[in-house]
Amino acid sequence: MTDYATVPLGEARRRYLANSTVSMPIAGFISWAALAVAYAVFADDAPFFAPFVAAAIPVPIALAMDKRRGELHRWKEDRDNPIGHLFMRFITVVGLLIPLVVIGASAMQDEAFLVLGLAILAGVVWVPHGWGADDPAGFIHFVLRAGLCYAVYLLTPPEWRSSAIAAVTAATYIYAIAAMRKPSSVQ
């Protein structure tokens, strides 16, 4: 166990990145791409909980991927790192904001607004990850996602909005996978 009170910020960031994996953005891509396909195929018959699943399932998918690849230990190593704690706390903050999205979507009677809000909130967690990894790609990923999701919401016909927002969200993960610093860059 490391006493992070004496560890310089740069070293804490290096350790955070060294113990991260690329499984989270891959899992995010899978979940949001599946949601885009579900909305395209089922349209109004898609279950109301589908966007909640797409926003929440990347963590279990990432854990399963890392377990399959023998990298599950990364989730356990260096668990006292305050950078990792910041990332996990931000996930909690995002979870606490979800009821506001639900209230807004209910008031507007607009399922696409629910997908928009969840897509943007799910992107917010990449801001502390980018800061923690000393990598601007996390912030750029969030800004790109938010801007594209808003544009799609405003410019896409209502019957395609949910599918298009989910597709754009999945596409932003391609940027994240390509641009984010990899753990191997610091090991």
C-alpha positions in Angstrom: 0.0 0.0 0.0 1.4 3.4 -1.0 1.0 6.5 1.1 -0.2 8.9 -1.5 0.2 11.9 0.9 3.9 11.8 -0.1 3.6 10.8 -3.8 3.9 13.7 -6.3 0.8 14.2 -8.5 2.7 13.3 -11.6 3.6 9.9 -10.1 0.0 9.3 -9.0 -1.2 10.0 -12.5 1.5 7.7 -14.0 0.4 4.9 -11.7 -3.3 5.5 -12.5 -2.7 5.3 -16.2 -0.4 2.3 -15.8 -3.2 0.4 -14.0 -6.0 1.3 -16.4 -7.1 -0.7 -19.4 -8.6 0.0 -22.8 -11.6 -2.2 -22.0 -13.8 0.7 -20.8 -14.0 2.6 -24.1 -14.3 -0.7 -26.0 -17.2 -1.7 -23.7 -18.8 1.7 -24.1 -18.6 1.4 -27.9 -20.3 -2.1 -27.8 -23.1 -0.9 -25.5 -24.0 2.3 -27.3 -23.7 0.6 -30.8 -26.1 -2.1 -29.6 -28.5 0.6 -28.4 -28.3 2.4 -31.7 -29.1 -0.9 -33.5 -31.9 -1.7 -31.1 -33.5 1.7 -31.7 -33.1 1.4 -35.5 -34.7 -2.0 -35.5 -37.3 -1.7 -32.8 -38.0 2.0 -32.8 -40.9 2.7 -30.6 -41.0 -0.9 -29.3 -37.6 -0.7 -27.7 -37.9 -1.1 -23.9 -37.8 2.1 -21.9 -34.9 0.9 -19.8 -32.6 0.3 -22.8 -30.7 3.6 -22.6 -30.1 3.0 -18.8 -28.6 -0.3 -19.7 -26.4 1.2 -22.4 -25.1 3.8 -19.9 -24.5 1.3 -17.1 -23.3 -1.9 -18.7 -19.8 -0.8 -19.9 -18.3 -1.4 -16.5 -19.5 -5.1 -16.2 -18.5 -5.6 -19.9 -15.1 -4.1 -19.2 -14.6 -6.3 -16.1 -15.5 -9.4 -18.2 -13.2 -8.4 -21.0 -10.3 -7.8 -18.5 -11.0 -11.1 -16.8 -10.9 -12.9 -20.1 -7.6 -11.2 -21.1 -6.1 -11.9 -17.7 -6.0 -8.2 -16.8 -8.5 -8.2 -14.0 -5.7 -7.5 -11.5 -5.5 -4.0 -12.9 -8.8 -3.1 -11.3 -7.4 -4.2 -7.9 -3.9 -2.8 -8.1 -3.1 0.6 -6.6 -6.6 0.9 -5.3 -5.5 3.6 -2.8 -4.6 6.0 -5.7 -6.7 9.2 -5.2 -6.9 9.6 -9.0 -8.8 6.4 -9.3 -11.0 7.5 -6.4 -11.8 10.7 -8.2 -12.8 8.7 -11.3 -15.1 6.5 -9.3 -16.6 9.4 -7.3 -17.4 11.1 -10.6 -19.4 8.0 -11.7 -21.4 8.4 -8.4 -22.0 12.1 -9.2 -23.2 11.2 -12.7 -25.5 8.6 -11.2 -27.0 11.2 -8.8 -27.7 13.5 -11.8 -29.7 10.9 -13.8 -33.0 11.6 -12.1 -32.8 15.2 -13.5 -32.6 13.7 -17.0 -35.5 11.4 -16.3 -37.6 14.3 -15.0 -36.7 16.4 -18.0 -37.6 13.6 -20.5 -40.8 12.9 -18.6 -41.8 16.6 -18.7 -41.0 16.8 -22.4 -42.5 13.4 -23.1 -39.5 12.8 -25.3 -37.6 9.5 -25.1 -34.8 11.0 -27.3 -34.1 13.6 -24.6 -33.6 10.7 -22.1 -31.0 9.1 -24.5 -29.4 12.5 -25.1 -29.1 13.2 -21.3 -27.7 9.7 -20.5 -25.3 9.9 -23.4 -23.9 13.2 -22.3 -23.8 12.2 -18.6 -22.0 9.0 -19.5 -19.4 11.1 -21.3 -18.8 13.3 -18.3 -16.9 10.5 -16.6 -14.2 10.7 -19.2 -13.2 14.2 -18.0 -11.7 13.1 -14.6 -10.2 10.0 -16.4 -8.4 12.3 -18.9 -7.2 14.6 -16.1 -6.1 11.6 -14.0 -4.2 10.1 -16.9 -2.8 13.6 -17.8 -4.4 13.1 -21.3 -6.5 15.7 -23.0 -8.3 13.0 -25.0 -10.8 12.4 -22.1 -11.9 16.0 -22.1 -12.0 16.1 -25.9 -14.0 12.9 -26.0 -16.6 14.5 -23.7 -16.8 17.8 -25.6 -17.0 15.9 -29.0 -19.7 13.6 -27.6 -21.8 16.4 -26.1 -21.6 18.6 -29.2 -22.4 15.8 -31.6 -25.2 14.5 -29.5 -26.8 18.0 -29.3 -26.4 18.5 -33.0 -28.0 15.1 -33.7 -30.9 15.9 -31.3 -31.6 19.2 -33.0 -31.1 18.1 -36.7 -32.4 14.5 -36.9 -36.0 13.7 -37.6 -37.8 12.7 -34.3 -38.3 9.1 -35.4 -34.5 8.6 -35.7 -33.2 10.7 -32.9 -32.7 8.0 -30.2 -30.9 5.8 -32.7 -28.8 8.6 -34.1 -27.7 9.8 -30.6 -26.7 6.3 -29.6 -24.8 5.9 -32.9 -22.9 9.2 -32.4 -22.1 8.2 -28.8 -20.7 4.9 -30.0 -18.7 6.7 -32.7 -17.0 9.0 -30.1 -15.6 5.9 -28.4 -13.7 5.2 -31.6 -12.0 8.5 -31.1 -11.3 7.6 -27.4 -9.9 4.2 -28.3 -7.6 5.8 -30.9 -6.5 8.9 -29.1 -6.3 8.0 -25.4 -2.9 7.3 -23.8 -2.5 3.6 -23.4 -1.2 2.0 -20.1 1.7 0.6 -22.1 2.9 4.2 -22.7 4.0 4.5 -19.1 5.1 1.0 -18.2 
